[in-house]
Amino acid sequence: MEPNSFFIDEYNSPIGKITITAHDNALVGLWFAGQKYYMAGIPAGAIHSNVPIIIQTKQWLDKYFNGLHPCITELPLAPRGTDFQKRVWRELSKIPYGTTTTYGDIARRIGAKSPRAVGVAIGHNPISIIIPCHRVVGANGDMTGYAGGVQTKIKLLTHEGAL
C-alpha cells in the first residue's frame, strides 16, 4: 500500500494522547501514546491530516469521553489482522458499555480452543476504545494485561461505570 494513502492525527483525551490513523475512508488504528504494537502495520510517511474519517473519530471520542455511548457502527472500521484476530475483534465489539467479560468467555463464544490465543488477538487490537478490548478481564475479574497499560484499562472501565 502506498504510504501517502494513510492519514494520521492526534486526539488529546482526558487520559492521554491518542493517535488516529485512517486508510481508504476507514479507521485502521487508534492507539495511546506508547501503547504496545503502536502503529503496527502503518507504513512510514502517513500524511498528517484531518480527513473526514479522522474528524468523525474525534467526534466519536468526544461523545465517549463526555459520558455518552456512541455506537461502534457510527464509524467505518477496517482493522488489519488475521482472520482469527478479526473474529475476536468482532466479538469484542458486542460487549456493552459498563460490562466486562473474560478471555475464556470470548473463546467459548467464537469456538476457540484457547483463551490465551484470544488474549494474544485482543492484545493486537489496533482500534483501542472503539473496539473495546479494555472490557475483557481475567477469569477471576483481575485487571490483566492491556496494550495501553493496566492503569489506562482501569481508567476506561471506571469511566464506563464497570468498576
Secondary structure by P-SEA (a helix, b strand, c coil): ccccccccccccccccbbbbbbcccccccccccccccccccccccccccccaaaaaaaaaaaaaaaccccccccccccccccaaaaaaaaaaaaccccccccaaaaaaaaccccaaaaaaaaaacccccccccccccccccccccccccaaaaaaaaaaaccc
